């Protein structure tokens, strides 16, 4: 076990973990930030998506040692009051059905829009391809991204 100083949602947090502990478990178990979900455990479904230095990454397969000195943003850090443009668009379009994948979907969408504020349909499809929605809300997700 090793001590790590993490910058999570703009706050410094000290944690003790094995170097190969996935970031997801540090976020959920140590930081008590449970908005980031466990889906597949291999980085294929996107439910665990967070931002590292502004880029969307899968936290379930990212060892803590690889990101200890980088800025981490979770769904809880997107905004404290639900006023991020993605959160507002998700609500306006009524995107979620079951909601399980939505934190990861929103984090991927936010990273896309930070990089490209007016993406084409193809760019949206490409950026969101790694996020799976069991309920099939893909059309509402795309509509919300365009609205945001």
N, C-alpha and C positions, 0 to 999 in steps of 0.2 A: 504494500500500500504506500501511496505517495500523496503528499499534499499538493493541491492545485488551487491557484487563485484564478477564478473565472469572472469574466465580465458578462453577466447575464442581464439583459434588458436595462443596461446602463448602471447596474449595481454590481459591486464586487462581492463575490462569495467565495469563501474558503471551503473546499471539500477534500475529503480523503477517499481515494479510490485506487484500484489497480489500474495500471496504464492502459490496459486493453478493455476497460469498462466502456460500453457504448454511451455516448452523450445522452441518449434518450433516458437511460436509467438514472444518470446523475440528475437530469432535469426533474424527472418524476419523483425519485426516491429521496434525493438529497435536497433539492431546491423546492420541492413540493409544487412544481409547476406542471400540473396534470393536463393542461390543454393539448399538449403534444401527445399524440396517441401512438400506441403500439399496434401495428397492423400485421406485417409479415415477418419482420426480423431480418430481412435480407436487402432492404432498400428498394424493393420493387413496387410497393403500393403507394408510397407518398404520404401516408397518414402521419408519419413522424417528421415531416418537413419543418425545418427551422432555417433561419438565416445565419450564416457565418460571414462576417464582414460584408453583409448585404446580398450574398448569393444564397439561393435556395439549395439546401443539402439535406440528405436523409440522416437523421440522428441515430437511427437504430443500428447502423453499421459503421459509425464513425467513432473510433476510440478517443477517449478523453485526452490522451497524450497528444494527439494530432492537432488539437484546437485550444489548448490551455491558455494561450496568449492572444487569442482572437476574440473579437466582439460577437457575442451570441445574442440573437433576438428570437424569442418564442412568440406564439400567438398572443400571450399575455402582454408582451412588450410592443405589439403592433400599435396599440393605443390603450390607454388606461380606461377610456370611457366609451369605446365603440365608435369613435369618430373618424377613424382612418377611412379613406375613400373606398377601400375594398370592403370593409365592414358595413359601411353605409349602403353600398351597392348590393351586397349580399342580402341585406335586410329588405331593401326596396324591391328586389326581384323575387324575394322569398325562395332563395336557392336551396337551403337544406331540406332534406326529407328526413332521413334518420339522423344525419348530422355528424356521424362518426368521422368521416374523412374531411370534413369541412375546414378544420384548422390547417391541415396540410395543404388543401386546395387554396385557401386564402393566402398562405405564406408563399406558395409558388406564384400565385397571381400578383401579389405585392412585389415580389422580386422582378417579375416580368415588367410590370408597369414602372418600376423605378428605373429600369434599364431602357424601356421603350414605352413612352406614355401613350402611343397610338398604334398598337400592334395590329397587323392584318390577321385575318382568320387563320392563315397558315402559321403565323408566328405564335398565335395563341395555342393552336393545336400542338405545335412543337414544344412549347414551354410547359404545357399541362399534360403532355403524354405520359409522364411518369406518375401521375396521380390517378388512382382508381377510385371510382364511386360505385359502390354496390347497388345503389338505388337508381343510377343512371341519370343524374341531374346535369349531365354535360351541357345540354343546350342552355339551361338557366345559368350555369357557371360562365359560359362564353358570353351570354348576354350581360351578366354582371360585370365581367371584365371590361367589356366595351363601354358600359355605363360609367364605370369608375375612371 
